[in-house]
Amino acid sequence: MNKIPLEIITLTTSVTHNNSFVVVLGESKGSRRLPIIIGGSEAQAIVVAMENMTPGRPLTHDLLKNVMLTYDIVLKEVIINRFVEGIFFSQLICEREGQEEVIDSRTSDAIAIALRFNCPIYTYSSIIDTAGVEMEILEEQEEAPEVSEDIAMSSYGFVSTEELEKMLQEALESEDYEKAAAIRDELDHRKS
């Protein structure tokens, strides 16, 4: 089957599902999007990887990456391989000592792990034909994927830089990565 490369377009709160989030993947060279409903902890794991944050203790996906690296397992790619009754299914394509292994995964976990390994994410044309949403491409953007303001909670405009740096450290220590990402975004915005 024809594999289509995907990239993360945005991560935002779900309007239709309470206490859930939506990660939107898009064709690297196209206008179709795959909106995927994910849970809060998976959204947090994705945000941590997108923002290149280093938590005080490893999250589950960081732990899995460390185990894989310890045993010389390479994550080659992630494939969103099925779409059944509104649910996406994925596979991790791994390699160890020249032997390829395929491991089933929830799509949210597969995305979180793919970000940590910086490996490509694919789907098949049949899945994007079935579950994809066509979007108008207004202009080519070479920017990093967005984390919505609902997740980022970036209302720190009236807080001093010194106080923000203290708050960032506290957020990391308490493992509140969504808050830490929002604070880091505000600090980066001030530096630019």
C-alpha positions in Angstrom: 0.0 0.0 0.0 1.0 3.6 -0.6 2.5 5.2 2.6 1.8 8.9 3.1 4.1 10.9 5.4 2.4 12.9 8.1 3.5 15.7 10.4 1.9 17.2 13.5 -0.1 20.3 12.6 -1.6 21.2 16.0 -2.6 19.9 19.4 -5.7 21.4 21.0 -8.6 20.6 23.4 -11.4 18.6 22.0 -14.7 20.5 21.5 -16.7 17.3 21.1 -15.1 15.1 23.8 -14.9 16.2 27.4 -11.5 16.1 29.0 -9.9 15.0 25.7 -7.6 16.6 23.2 -7.1 16.4 19.5 -3.8 16.0 17.8 -4.1 16.9 14.1 -1.7 15.2 11.7 -1.4 16.4 8.1 0.0 15.2 4.9 3.5 16.5 4.5 2.7 17.5 0.9 -1.1 17.9 0.8 -4.1 19.5 2.4 -5.7 16.5 4.1 -5.7 16.2 7.9 -6.3 13.4 10.4 -7.9 14.6 13.6 -7.2 12.1 16.4 -8.8 12.2 19.8 -6.4 11.5 22.6 -6.4 11.6 26.4 -4.8 14.2 28.7 -1.7 12.2 29.7 -1.0 11.4 26.1 -1.4 15.0 25.2 1.0 15.9 28.0 3.6 13.4 26.7 3.3 14.8 23.2 3.6 18.4 24.4 6.7 17.5 26.4 8.4 16.0 23.3 7.2 18.9 21.0 8.6 21.5 23.4 11.9 19.5 23.9 11.3 19.6 27.6 13.3 17.4 30.0 11.1 16.3 32.9 12.7 15.8 36.4 11.8 12.1 36.1 11.2 10.1 32.9 7.7 9.9 31.6 6.5 6.4 30.5 7.4 7.2 26.8 10.9 8.4 27.9 11.3 5.2 29.9 10.3 3.1 26.8 12.8 5.0 24.7 15.5 4.4 27.3 14.8 0.7 27.4 14.8 0.5 23.6 18.1 2.3 23.3 19.6 0.1 26.1 18.8 -3.0 24.1 19.8 -1.5 20.7 16.2 -1.4 19.4 15.8 1.3 16.7 12.4 2.8 16.0 12.4 3.2 12.2 8.9 4.5 11.7 5.4 4.7 13.0 2.5 3.6 10.7 -1.2 4.5 11.4 -2.3 1.3 9.8 -6.0 0.9 10.6 -9.2 3.0 11.2 -12.1 1.0 12.7 -15.3 2.5 14.0 -13.7 5.9 14.5 -10.6 4.5 16.2 -7.0 4.7 14.8 -4.6 1.8 15.3 -0.9 2.1 14.8 2.3 0.0 14.6 5.9 0.7 15.7 8.3 -0.6 13.1 11.5 -1.5 15.0 14.8 -3.0 14.2 17.3 -4.9 16.3 20.4 -6.7 15.0 19.0 -6.5 11.4 15.7 -8.1 12.4 12.5 -6.0 11.8 9.8 -6.3 14.4 6.3 -4.8 14.2 4.7 -3.8 17.5 1.0 -2.8 17.9 0.4 0.5 19.6 -2.2 3.1 20.5 -1.8 5.9 18.0 -1.4 8.5 20.8 1.5 6.5 22.3 3.0 5.9 18.9 3.1 9.6 18.2 4.6 10.4 21.6 7.4 7.8 21.0 7.9 8.8 17.4 8.6 12.4 18.5 11.2 11.1 21.0 13.0 9.1 18.4 12.5 11.8 15.7 11.2 9.2 13.3 8.7 9.5 10.5 5.0 8.9 11.0 3.0 7.5 8.1 -0.5 6.3 7.2 -1.9 4.6 4.2 -3.8 6.4 1.4 -6.9 4.3 2.2 -7.0 5.6 5.8 -6.5 9.2 4.8 -9.1 8.8 2.1 -11.6 7.4 4.7 -10.8 9.5 7.8 -9.0 12.5 6.4 -10.4 16.1 6.4 -9.6 18.4 3.5 -8.2 21.7 4.6 -7.4 24.8 2.5 -3.7 25.6 2.5 -3.5 29.4 2.9 0.2 29.6 2.6 3.2 27.4 3.1 4.4 27.6 6.7 7.8 26.4 7.8 7.0 26.9 11.5 7.0 24.4 14.3 3.7 22.7 15.1 1.4 24.7 17.3 0.2 23.9 20.8 -3.1 25.7 21.2 -3.6 28.4 23.7 -6.0 26.2 25.6 -3.2 23.8 26.3 -0.4 26.4 26.5 -2.4 28.6 28.9 -0.1 31.4 27.8 -1.6 34.2 29.9 1.7 35.2 31.5 2.1 38.6 29.8 2.0 40.5 33.1 4.5 38.3 35.0 8.1 39.4 35.2 10.8 37.3 33.4 12.4 36.5 36.7 9.1 35.2 38.1 8.4 33.2 35.0 11.8 31.5 35.2 11.0 30.5 38.9 7.5 29.3 37.8 9.0 27.2 35.0 11.3 25.5 37.5 8.4 24.8 39.8 6.2 23.5 37.0 9.0 21.1 35.9 9.6 19.9 39.5 5.9 19.3 40.0 5.7 17.6 36.6 3.0 20.0 35.3 4.4 19.9 31.7 1.5 21.7 30.0 2.1 24.7 32.3 5.8 24.5 31.8 5.4 24.5 28.0 3.2 27.6 28.2 5.8 29.4 30.4 8.6 28.4 28.2 6.7 29.7 25.2 6.2 33.1 26.9 9.9 33.3 27.8 10.9 32.4 24.2 8.5 35.0 22.9 10.2 37.6 25.1 13.7 36.7 23.9 12.7 37.1 20.2 
